[in-house]
Amino acid sequence: MNTKWTSLFFIPFVFGCAAATASPPAPDSCEIRTIETPGGLRLESVVYGIPGESGSYAMSLERSGAGGTSEVRQDGDFVIDETGEAVVSVTEVNRSGHDRLHAHMTVENRSGSHSCSL
């Protein structure tokens, strides 16, 4: 069963920088993609692997700033699609002020545990 978890919420923050890689991600890895949007930024949590492979993920997103700290956590199962990836979470956030953002995802599958951060 291919379940995609999507979370959509808006929190203000200032995004520092995102590193782009020239080579494709390795199998059995993960990535938190950042995509500029007119109102802010979209974060896509992606798991890479062999098509048909399954596992579970846990993702956390923390925002801190003058207004305090907020944290969102989500988890679930995934199945890698025919392209070799599974988008397990999509989150959109607004940019604002002097806030900071930290995102972390841990993935567990047949080959062990992998993690990625932003």
N, C-alpha and C positions, 0 to 999 in steps of 0.2 A: 504494500500500500504506500503510495507516494503522497506524503502529507507535507504541505508547505505551510509554515507558520508565518504570518505576516502581522507585524505590529506597526501601527501608524500613530505617532504622537508628535507633538510639537513642544520643544523646549528651547529657550534661547541659549546660545553659547558662541564663543569665538573659536573657530577651527584654525589650528596652527598650520600644519602642512601635511600633505600626504605623499608618500613615496610611490612612484610608479615603477614597475619592473618591465624590462624589455623582453625577458624570456617568460614563457608560460609557467604557471605554478606547477610544482611537482605533484604527482599523484599522492594521495593520502596526506593532503595538506588543507589549509583553510586560508581565507582572506576576508578582510573587511574592506570592501570597495567604497570609495567616496565619489559621489557624482554631484557636481554643482547643479543647483536648481534656481529658478528665479527668486524664490523666497528663502533659500538657505542651502541645505545640503541633504542628500539622500545617502544613507548607509545601507549597503547590501552585504549581508553575511553569507559567504559562499563556502561550501565544502567541495573539495575535488577528490576524485577517486575513479575506480573502475566502474563502468556502467553496470548497474544492478546491485552494487555493493550497498549495504545499509549500515546504519549506526545511529548514534544519538549526539546531540549537541546541547551545550548550555552557554548562553550569551548574557552578558551584563553590560549596561550602558550607564555611566555616571556623569552627571553634570553638576559642577559646583561654581558658585559665584556669589555676588553680593546678596542675592535673594536666598541663599542657603544651598543645600545639596539635595539632589534627587537621584534616585537610582531605579532602573528598570531591569528586571531579570526575566528571562524566558528560556524554555528548553523544549526539546521534542525529539522526534525521530525523523530520519531522512532516508531516501533512497537516491543514489546517484543516477542521473538520467543518461540518455544515449550520448550527450555531448561531453560527459565526464565531470559534470558538476551538479550541485543542488543548491539553489538559493533558498536558505532556510529562514531568513528574516529580512524584511525591508522596513527601514525606519527613516522618517523625514523629520528634520529639525530646522528651526529658524536660527539665524545668526544674530547675536546681540552682544553688546557691552564687553566686559572683561571676564566672561565665563570660560570655564575649561571643560573639556569633554574627554572621557576615557572609555573606550570600548574594548572588551575582551571576550573571546570565544574559545571554548574547549570542545574538542570533537573526540568521540570514542568510536572506534570501528575494529574490524578484525585484526588490524596491524598495531593497535595500541591507542595511545592518547596523543593528540596534537593540539597546539594552541596558536592563536594569533591575536594581535592587539592593534589598537589604533590610538 
